[in-house]
Amino acid sequence: MFGRKRNKRSSVDERAGKTTETAAPAEFNAIGEHTTIDGNFTAAGDIRIDGTVTGDVICGARLIIGPRGTVTGNIECVNASIEGRHVGDLLVKETLHLSGTASLTGTITTANLTAGEGCSIEGPCTVTGNIDSAATVTQTAPPPPVAEAKQLNGAPAS
């Protein structure tokens, strides 16, 4: 009872007379609207942030930043759904969903991206189609301004 962690649940299939082990439900972590966290943290399960976090976040599952949530720091997660504000580098190993209210500033690297009309992205964004699970956020040079880009392609600058 005490001091013993249960990571699995047992169920009995009476027809087959077997007992099977299944994984326990993933943990869910919530940071409320009136909560402020200063410092880095890691969670194996889902995280929902409706408050303010200043520090790096590593999430082993899905990260949700609610419409009033703010994260200032680097984020690494499997999936993300952002409605609020993020400043820092962002590595999403599978799918990043940005709602129309999302505001991101920093380097974004993700395998898949969906972006709602009205979202704001300031900084380089790389959509790879596939990210190795060992990938980490790396800095890339920002794209050249439009005038430079035209000159690089042989067209005269405006």
Backbone bond lengths (Angstrom), bond angles and torsions (degrees), N, CA, C in turn:
res aa  C-N    CA-C-N  psi(-1)  N-CA   C-N-CA  omega(-1)  CA-C   N-CA-C  phi
1 M - - - 1.442 - - 1.522 110.85 -
2 F 1.349 118.35 -63.37 1.454 120.87 179.24 1.515 109.18 -95.65
3 G 1.360 115.98 147.69 1.441 120.93 175.52 1.518 114.65 77.58
4 R 1.318 117.49 1.72 1.448 120.17 179.77 1.522 109.23 -120.65
5 K 1.329 115.03 125.27 1.446 119.69 -179.31 1.509 109.66 -91.96
6 R 1.322 116.70 134.58 1.460 120.10 176.70 1.514 108.20 -102.66
7 N 1.316 115.41 113.16 1.455 120.65 178.25 1.516 112.29 -96.91
8 K 1.328 116.43 -15.29 1.453 119.75 -176.99 1.518 110.08 -132.96
9 R 1.321 115.11 155.10 1.459 121.40 175.36 1.514 108.09 -112.54
10 S 1.298 116.01 146.24 1.460 120.47 176.89 1.513 108.95 -102.85
11 S 1.299 115.87 143.70 1.452 119.83 173.08 1.526 107.50 -136.52
12 V 1.302 115.45 149.57 1.459 120.16 -176.94 1.519 108.57 -112.25
13 D 1.320 115.38 126.64 1.456 121.44 173.76 1.520 105.91 -94.55
14 E 1.334 115.54 98.78 1.466 120.12 -174.12 1.518 112.10 -62.96
15 R 1.330 117.79 -34.93 1.467 119.89 -179.65 1.522 111.31 -65.23
16 A 1.329 117.26 -41.90 1.462 120.34 -177.93 1.519 111.47 -91.97
17 G 1.344 117.55 -11.86 1.458 121.05 -179.31 1.519 113.13 69.38
18 K 1.341 117.33 27.44 1.465 121.26 -177.76 1.521 110.57 -114.15
19 T 1.327 114.67 152.01 1.454 121.54 170.58 1.519 106.80 -109.92
20 T 1.346 116.79 130.14 1.464 120.30 -179.99 1.516 109.31 -119.34
21 E 1.327 115.65 151.00 1.462 122.25 177.51 1.523 108.44 -102.61
22 T 1.326 116.88 133.08 1.456 121.54 175.84 1.516 108.38 -126.93
23 A 1.319 116.22 153.07 1.459 120.74 -179.35 1.528 110.30 -66.38
24 A 1.321 115.50 143.59 1.460 120.94 176.17 1.521 109.00 -68.32
25 P 1.331 118.44 154.53 1.456 119.97 179.02 1.527 110.04 -61.04
26 A 1.341 115.64 144.80 1.461 120.99 -179.45 1.523 110.23 -65.31
27 E 1.314 115.49 150.65 1.459 119.76 178.23 1.520 109.86 -75.41
28 F 1.317 115.67 155.77 1.458 122.50 178.09 1.514 107.39 -127.98
29 N 1.317 116.55 128.22 1.460 122.76 -177.94 1.519 108.92 -116.27
30 A 1.326 117.09 130.54 1.458 121.07 -178.69 1.520 110.27 -125.63
31 I 1.330 114.89 135.51 1.463 121.86 175.39 1.521 105.52 -115.34
32 G 1.319 115.40 110.87 1.458 122.10 -173.37 1.513 114.27 -68.08
33 E 1.323 114.31 164.15 1.461 122.61 -175.97 1.526 113.41 -57.43
34 H 1.313 118.26 -33.09 1.466 121.09 -177.44 1.524 112.25 -101.49
35 T 1.346 116.44 22.43 1.461 122.05 -178.75 1.517 109.73 -109.73
36 T 1.338 116.06 137.56 1.458 122.82 175.99 1.512 108.40 -122.70
37 I 1.339 116.20 130.80 1.458 121.27 176.66 1.515 108.31 -120.31
38 D 1.336 116.55 126.98 1.459 122.85 174.34 1.518 107.53 -111.81
39 G 1.324 117.08 109.76 1.459 121.24 179.77 1.516 110.80 137.88
40 N 1.331 114.94 163.96 1.461 121.75 -179.59 1.521 110.14 -80.04
41 F 1.349 116.69 150.33 1.458 118.73 172.08 1.521 111.13 -152.37
42 T 1.329 114.17 158.68 1.459 122.95 -177.62 1.518 108.70 -130.23
43 A 1.336 116.78 140.20 1.464 121.31 175.93 1.519 108.47 -139.35
44 A 1.325 116.18 139.68 1.461 120.93 179.00 1.523 111.14 -77.42
45 G 1.330 117.10 -30.20 1.458 121.67 -176.84 1.523 112.11 -100.47
46 D 1.324 115.06 -165.84 1.462 122.30 179.99 1.523 111.49 -66.53
47 I 1.335 115.29 150.48 1.466 121.82 175.62 1.525 107.83 -130.76
48 R 1.328 116.19 133.24 1.468 121.29 170.49 1.517 107.46 -118.56
49 I 1.339 116.35 126.40 1.459 121.90 -178.74 1.522 108.65 -115.96
50 D 1.330 115.71 113.58 1.457 121.75 173.99 1.519 110.49 -112.02
51 G 1.328 116.91 -6.18 1.457 122.94 178.89 1.513 110.40 -103.88
52 T 1.348 115.98 -144.99 1.457 122.62 -176.39 1.516 110.01 -121.36
53 V 1.330 116.44 129.29 1.463 122.11 176.48 1.517 107.89 -123.90
54 T 1.337 116.11 127.66 1.451 121.77 173.01 1.522 106.26 -117.75
55 G 1.319 116.40 104.21 1.454 122.43 -176.43 1.516 109.76 148.05
56 D 1.321 115.73 170.66 1.456 121.25 -178.47 1.527 110.91 -79.57
57 V 1.343 115.51 145.08 1.458 121.77 -178.91 1.528 108.58 -125.95
58 I 1.329 116.44 127.48 1.460 121.86 173.30 1.518 106.32 -118.22
59 C 1.338 114.87 122.34 1.462 121.23 -175.63 1.527 108.69 -123.92
60 G 1.319 116.49 123.13 1.453 121.32 -178.75 1.510 114.08 -79.24
61 A 1.313 118.02 4.75 1.460 121.54 -178.59 1.532 108.45 -144.53
62 R 1.337 116.40 -124.77 1.469 121.73 -176.26 1.524 111.01 -101.28
63 L 1.333 115.27 132.71 1.462 122.30 176.16 1.522 108.25 -108.59
64 I 1.322 115.85 130.30 1.461 121.54 176.54 1.525 107.38 -120.99
65 I 1.317 116.45 125.89 1.467 120.84 170.77 1.518 105.43 -108.17
66 G 1.328 115.79 112.12 1.462 121.70 -177.83 1.514 111.93 -67.88
67 P 1.337 117.66 173.51 1.466 121.83 -174.94 1.526 114.22 -60.21
68 R 1.337 117.64 -25.74 1.470 120.38 178.44 1.519 112.01 -106.72
69 G 1.327 116.87 5.22 1.455 121.73 -179.63 1.515 112.08 -81.18
70 T 1.343 115.43 147.58 1.459 122.22 179.00 1.516 109.12 -138.74
71 V 1.332 116.31 131.61 1.463 121.23 174.30 1.519 107.57 -126.38
72 T 1.337 115.74 125.29 1.452 122.00 174.11 1.517 106.43 -116.35
73 G 1.321 116.07 102.52 1.459 122.86 -176.23 1.507 109.00 152.60
74 N 1.308 116.33 171.10 1.464 120.85 -179.43 1.521 110.57 -76.63
75 I 1.339 115.56 145.97 1.461 121.80 179.22 1.517 108.66 -127.07
76 E 1.332 115.42 137.22 1.462 122.05 171.27 1.521 107.02 -131.85
77 C 1.343 116.64 126.41 1.462 120.10 -178.71 1.521 110.62 -154.44
78 V 1.326 115.84 173.68 1.461 120.67 179.11 1.531 109.82 -83.54
79 N 1.321 117.46 -51.15 1.468 123.78 176.91 1.519 107.79 -132.74
80 A 1.338 116.54 152.45 1.464 119.67 178.06 1.517 110.28 -143.80
81 S 1.326 114.17 144.59 1.454 122.45 173.98 1.525 105.67 -130.27
82 I 1.327 116.23 115.44 1.467 119.88 -173.70 1.520 110.00 -118.55
83 E 1.335 113.81 125.21 1.463 121.91 174.84 1.521 110.05 -114.53
84 G 1.324 117.00 -21.41 1.463 122.76 -175.58 1.518 112.24 -100.99
85 R 1.346 115.44 -138.37 1.469 121.69 -171.23 1.519 110.50 -119.47
86 H 1.336 115.82 137.76 1.460 121.70 174.17 1.519 109.59 -136.84
87 V 1.343 115.95 130.94 1.461 122.25 175.32 1.514 106.62 -123.89
88 G 1.333 116.62 116.37 1.457 122.42 -178.56 1.511 109.55 140.55
89 D 1.319 116.05 179.73 1.460 120.31 179.67 1.523 109.81 -78.19
90 L 1.336 115.43 146.94 1.457 121.60 -176.47 1.525 109.15 -133.27
91 L 1.333 116.56 122.38 1.461 122.76 175.18 1.520 107.85 -118.63
92 V 1.332 116.11 116.00 1.468 122.09 178.32 1.526 106.37 -118.04
93 K 1.320 116.69 116.62 1.460 121.56 -172.58 1.526 113.60 -73.53
94 E 1.329 117.58 -22.62 1.467 119.66 178.46 1.519 110.46 -122.16
95 T 1.342 118.87 -91.39 1.465 120.77 -172.81 1.522 112.36 -120.96
96 L 1.330 114.81 131.78 1.459 122.83 174.15 1.516 107.87 -109.00
97 H 1.342 116.15 123.68 1.461 121.83 176.44 1.523 108.18 -113.74
98 L 1.323 116.32 124.33 1.461 121.75 177.36 1.520 108.33 -112.21
99 S 1.325 116.14 125.35 1.465 119.20 175.97 1.529 108.04 -80.93
100 G 1.308 116.16 173.66 1.460 120.93 179.67 1.518 114.24 -64.63
101 T 1.337 117.37 -16.59 1.472 121.02 -179.80 1.524 112.81 -96.81
102 A 1.339 117.87 -1.89 1.468 121.61 -176.49 1.524 111.34 -70.33
103 S 1.341 114.97 143.37 1.456 122.01 176.00 1.523 107.92 -135.00
104 L 1.347 116.80 116.83 1.460 121.59 -178.40 1.518 109.83 -123.20
105 T 1.329 115.85 134.79 1.453 122.53 175.65 1.518 107.15 -129.56
106 G 1.322 116.74 117.49 1.459 120.95 -179.82 1.506 110.68 139.09
107 T 1.324 115.85 -174.52 1.461 122.51 -179.77 1.521 110.02 -82.82
108 I 1.331 116.60 127.87 1.459 122.15 -179.21 1.531 108.62 -115.69
109 T 1.331 115.97 129.75 1.455 122.06 174.69 1.521 107.27 -131.37
110 T 1.339 116.52 124.87 1.457 121.08 -179.17 1.522 110.45 -150.45
111 A 1.319 115.98 158.39 1.461 120.21 176.36 1.520 110.38 -79.06
112 N 1.339 117.65 -40.22 1.469 123.28 -177.90 1.518 109.02 -138.64
113 L 1.331 116.21 145.30 1.464 120.99 -177.45 1.513 110.67 -136.75
114 T 1.351 115.80 132.71 1.457 121.46 166.61 1.518 106.21 -123.76
115 A 1.330 116.07 133.34 1.461 120.03 -175.69 1.518 109.98 -130.36
116 G 1.323 115.44 126.99 1.454 121.15 178.29 1.515 111.49 -79.42
117 E 1.318 115.23 152.86 1.455 120.99 178.90 1.520 110.10 -60.77
118 G 1.322 115.86 128.91 1.458 120.91 178.41 1.519 114.06 101.16
119 C 1.338 118.82 -9.84 1.470 119.25 179.29 1.527 108.82 -68.87
120 S 1.328 115.80 158.46 1.458 121.52 -177.09 1.524 109.68 -122.37
121 I 1.351 115.87 127.22 1.460 121.72 175.89 1.517 107.43 -126.42
122 E 1.334 115.87 122.04 1.464 120.69 177.88 1.524 107.64 -121.94
123 G 1.326 115.77 105.89 1.458 121.51 -178.24 1.507 110.02 132.63
124 P 1.336 116.26 171.90 1.464 119.78 -178.45 1.525 112.18 -68.74
125 C 1.317 115.49 143.38 1.465 121.81 179.90 1.518 108.00 -131.84
126 T 1.343 116.27 123.63 1.457 121.97 179.38 1.516 108.82 -116.42
127 V 1.342 116.08 122.45 1.458 121.90 176.13 1.525 106.14 -113.07
128 T 1.326 116.37 111.19 1.453 121.34 -169.68 1.518 114.73 -95.36
129 G 1.318 117.94 -22.55 1.448 120.27 -173.25 1.518 112.78 84.32
130 N 1.340 116.62 -18.43 1.465 121.29 179.24 1.525 108.48 -166.05
131 I 1.316 116.39 125.51 1.462 120.56 177.47 1.505 107.91 -121.37
132 D 1.322 116.31 127.91 1.462 121.94 176.29 1.518 108.11 -61.87
133 S 1.334 117.37 141.23 1.461 121.08 -177.94 1.517 112.47 -62.06
134 A 1.327 118.27 -17.57 1.466 120.96 179.29 1.523 111.81 -94.95
135 A 1.327 117.90 4.54 1.464 120.72 -177.34 1.515 111.26 -64.45
136 T 1.301 115.78 150.19 1.454 121.19 175.24 1.517 108.70 -130.05
137 V 1.306 116.44 162.20 1.453 121.22 -179.69 1.522 108.92 -70.05
138 T 1.339 116.40 131.71 1.456 120.98 176.74 1.516 108.62 -126.93
139 Q 1.300 116.49 147.65 1.453 121.66 179.13 1.520 109.71 -77.70
140 T 1.315 117.53 139.62 1.456 122.73 173.92 1.513 108.14 -127.28
141 A 1.319 115.80 155.74 1.465 119.66 179.26 1.519 108.68 -71.75
142 P 1.344 117.57 139.92 1.460 119.52 178.24 1.524 110.14 -66.29
143 P 1.333 117.91 154.62 1.460 120.09 179.20 1.522 110.37 -65.61
144 P 1.358 116.82 152.86 1.465 118.61 -179.76 1.521 110.53 -68.13
145 P 1.347 117.62 154.14 1.464 119.79 176.06 1.526 109.96 -58.57
146 V 1.321 116.95 160.86 1.455 122.57 -175.82 1.530 111.42 -55.12
147 A 1.336 118.90 -44.30 1.467 121.83 -178.86 1.526 109.90 -60.11
148 E 1.328 118.58 -44.01 1.462 121.94 178.23 1.510 110.84 -64.75
149 A 1.296 117.92 -40.15 1.452 121.67 -179.08 1.526 110.36 -62.32
150 K 1.315 117.86 -39.87 1.470 121.21 178.19 1.522 109.80 -65.26
151 Q 1.347 118.52 -40.86 1.447 121.58 179.03 1.525 110.82 -65.18
152 L 1.319 117.70 -38.58 1.453 121.62 -179.88 1.523 111.63 -64.82
153 N 1.310 117.75 -29.48 1.455 122.23 179.86 1.528 112.53 -89.16
154 G 1.329 118.10 4.97 1.459 121.89 178.02 1.505 113.82 90.87
155 A 1.303 119.45 -3.31 1.459 121.80 179.50 1.522 108.79 -88.51
156 P 1.313 118.51 145.10 1.474 120.51 177.72 1.516 110.89 -66.22
157 A 1.318 116.25 146.38 1.475 121.54 178.25 1.512 108.74 -73.72
158 S 1.329 116.80 148.38 1.467 121.45 180.00 1.501 109.74 -83.26
